[in-house]
Amino acid sequence: MEIQAGWLGVPTPEVASPDTSADDGLTVGLATLRGEVIHTPGHTPGSICLLFPQQHLLLAGDTLFAGSIGRTDLPGGDGPQILRSLRDRLMVLPETTRVLPGHGPNTTIGEEKQSNPFLQPKFPNVTH
């Protein structure tokens, strides 16, 4: 946190230690609002999204944006890895899944499949 605060020129905020790890597949939410952690490395090694399948909703953080994807030029970022995460973990979701990114306008998986330039065939295939 100290390093990231330094990038922004702000004081290091107080940070509470996590009480558990957000492992891939972990169930999160409330009794009537169940979600699942989806590990989507690439923006950072520990990037995750939260999928709420009953609500057809994905909280994408900085992995996927309307018309773009998360930055990979900061320490720990990995361009090919974020493209694999997008292809293998998010683009397999139903096209009607609403995507709420960490910032910017909302979108859907279907809209991003059709129009997001990072997800179009002109980009080289990413291998495992």
N, C-alpha and C positions, 0 to 999 in steps of 0.2 A: 504494500500500500504506500510505503514511503517513496518508492521509486515512481509510482504512478502519480502521486501528488506532486512530486518534483517536476514531472513533465508538464503539468498544468500550472505550476507556480503557486500552488495553494498549500496550506498547512496539512500535515498528515492527519486525517480524521481518526477518531477513536474507533477501533474495530473490535467487535466481540468475536471470540473464538467460536467456530462452528460446533454444534452439538452432534452432528452426524455428517456423513458424506453424501453428496447428491449423485450416487452411483447410477449408471445406466439401468433403466427399468424400475427404479425406486418409485413406489406409489406415494403421491403427495396430495394435499388438498384437505377438504373437509368431508364429513360423512356423506353429504349429498353432492359434492363436487370433487370427484376423483380425477387426479391427473397422473401423468407418468413422466419421469425424467428421460429425455432422449439425449445421449451424449453426442455432441456435434463439434468435435475439435476442428480447429483451423483458424478461427479468429484468435483464440487462445487455446492452449492445450486442454483446459478444463471447461470449455464452452458447453453449455447445455441449452436445450429448449424444453419447455413444459407443454405436453400435449394433454388436452382435456377432450377425449374422444366423444363423450356424450354430448358435449356442446359444440363439436366440430371446430375446436379452437386450439391454436398453437401460439404460445407466447415464445417468440423467436429470439428475444434478446438482440444481440448484435451478430447473429448468424445470417439472417435473411431480412432484407428490406424490400419495399416496393421498388422494383427496378434495379436493385443492387444487392450486394452481399457485404458481409463484415470485412473490415480492414484486416490485412494480413501482413502489414509492413512494420508492425510493432514487435518487440521481443516476444518470442513464442508463437507468432503468427506463421501460418503455413498455407500458401495458396492451393497447392494440389490437395492438401488434406481437407480444406473447407469445401472444395468442389466435390470431393468424395462424400463428405458428410451431407451436403445438399442432395446429391444424386441418390445415395443409398439410404438415407435416413428421413429426408423430408419430401422429396419428390415422389415417393411411394405412397404418401398420404392421399386420401381422397381429395379431388380437385376442389370440392366445396369447402375444404377446411379453411376457416378464416385465420389469417396470420396477423398477429399484433406484434410488430417489431419493437425493439427497445426505444426507437424514436422514428419519426416520420409517419406517413399515412399507412393505414391498414391495407391489406391486400388479401389474396387467396392463393392457395397452391396452384390452382388452375391458371390464374392470371400470370403468375410468375413462370409457369411452364411455357406459356405462350409468348411472353414479352420481355422477360428478364434477359438482358444480353449475356450475362454470365452463365446462363443455363441453355443457351442456344447451340445447335450443332456446329456452328462455325468455330466454336472453341474446341481445342483438341480434347479427345477422350482422356479421362483420367483413369489410370489403371490402379488396381489395388496394390 
